[in-house]
Amino acid sequence: MNKLDINEQYLINNPSPRLPVCLVLDTSSSMSGEPIDELKKGIKLFFDNVRADEIAKTSAEISVVSFASNAEKILGFADIERQEIPTLSAFGYTHMGEGVNLALNLLEDRKEKYKDIGLAYYQPIVVLMTDGKPEDEPVNVTEGAIKRVCDLVNQQKPKLTIIPIAIGKHADMNFLKRFSPKIPPLRLKGLNFKAFFEWLSRSTAEVTQSNPNIDYSDLIDLKDLKDITEPL
Amino acid sequence: MEVWKSADACIQGRLHEKKGVPCQDKTYTLLNNDIAVISLADGASSCKYSHLGAEIITTNICNLISKKFNMFFGMSKNKIANILIGVLTEILNRKAKELGINIKEFSSTLLFVAVRNNRYITGHIGDGVIGTLKDEKIEVLSPPDNGEFANTTYFITSADASKRFRLNSGSNSEIDGFILISDGTAESLYDRRKNELSRISKQVLEWLDDNPSSVTKEALRSNLEKSFKQRTMDDCSINLLKRVNKTVEDLELMDLALQKEFLQSKNKIHTENQLKVLKVISLNQRIQTKEIPKQVGLSYKTVNKHLNDISKKNFATLINGEVCIRD
């Protein structure tokens, strides 16, 4: 070794900053049949793509929350290599606010865990997918969730990115818009979940490769979704 | 006898190579007899002209601090921050107007260190790290400021820049070196969880003790390319400032390139003559200046020039026709 070479064994191995992504999925009765089947395939593709990306797989952490008559954490945040892709079944009403609240709670808990162990993390992402609007849910729960999201998104340095996706023609875009003050809701063309999750896995990889100093909203490029979503 | 030596390097990261974006890390150094200033800046990825912004602020901060060090040293941190941000913003605004762009396109972090007569001032906005070498130990003087998220930080153009600008000043009689690194380099040299710098930081600073700055600079660049680049997608940069202490005996054993650099000599003859004068002074506790020409075999005029030079560099003290070496 040249005397002016550094010994690599003394270089620091900082753990990758984490990117927590929470999928918040409508599993109400109207999603049964082909919609839920296609959604499951899309989620599998998302996991496969993230696992295949050298940087994303050590950085992205995925949680899945389903909402029907109750909200349920069906997959908690963990090392993606150890996670099993969750099964989904569709039955019940649409407690959307409860689902979003649960997602936000999981994200807050995860961030606290990161802070406790000194792990850096990126701004979290919530993907909210529904084919309808809140149903059978107390108004204060729905409104509370909306307010909570808006408080996080509308700060000068936003604490959250939420991506709202409408499934099918019965999804209430106006309601979805209330959950997402910055990014307008996009209606998926048909049941093109695979293409959407392809895009999401690319965006996730971009974030995990990003330099600090990059404007976060530049990474989530919704223009790439124009082929798989319907114009407003 | 001591001098402050510097070496720096910047390399383009893999992400920017892929996207055809120029390296947005910049460094600058200003050294003279009296003052040493080093700076480093990391341009915001999303800003098209941030490489230019980084270049503008690194050069201008060095020039500004070097001209007004004494004034700043006596000032409150708030006032220094406001003045520096104000001046740099004005310079960036003029350039932005010339190019027809928004000043935000120049967004960049900034780190700097200035030393003069055993006093120092450091300034830091954004990520990256400032470290010191003190009592043979490397310590973090100013850690990264990322805010909550890993991919956010603060810039010289941020609305709250004055509030986020962290300043330190004090006596540097015990500090033998300073190191500035960008966040790309910090990925390999800075332990985020422990807030510590790797021992390699001390190692590279000490390269300046026994190697010319130009050789150290090339070694830094080569190591950044070979090792650091593979561990991050980001641009990497580093700037070093080291106090190098040598006796006349040490100097005599060094090769010509190192002697020239230490003495800031123009050529071989100048180096040899100055060494002769230094040697004579060091062999005597005190010596009358009029006795030196005969002892070194040089004219009075030549010896006088060297004595003035040596005195300006604080290598020796001239009082009442006598001279003695400063250890």
Interface residues (C-beta under 8 A of the other chain):
Chain A: N2 L4 D5 I6 N7 E8 Y10 L11 I12 N14 P17 I55 I117 G118 L119 A120 Y121 Y122 Q123 K157 K159 V207 Q209 S210 N211 P212 N213 I214 D215 Y216 D218
Chain B: G13 L15 D42 G43 A44 S45 S46 S50 S107 T109 G126 D127 N146 G147 E148 F149 A150 N151 T152 T153 F155 D183 G184 E187 S188 L189 Y190 D191 R192 R193 K194 S198 R199 I200 Q203 V204 W207 N211 V215 T216 A219 S222 N223 K226 S227 F228 R231 M233 D234 D235
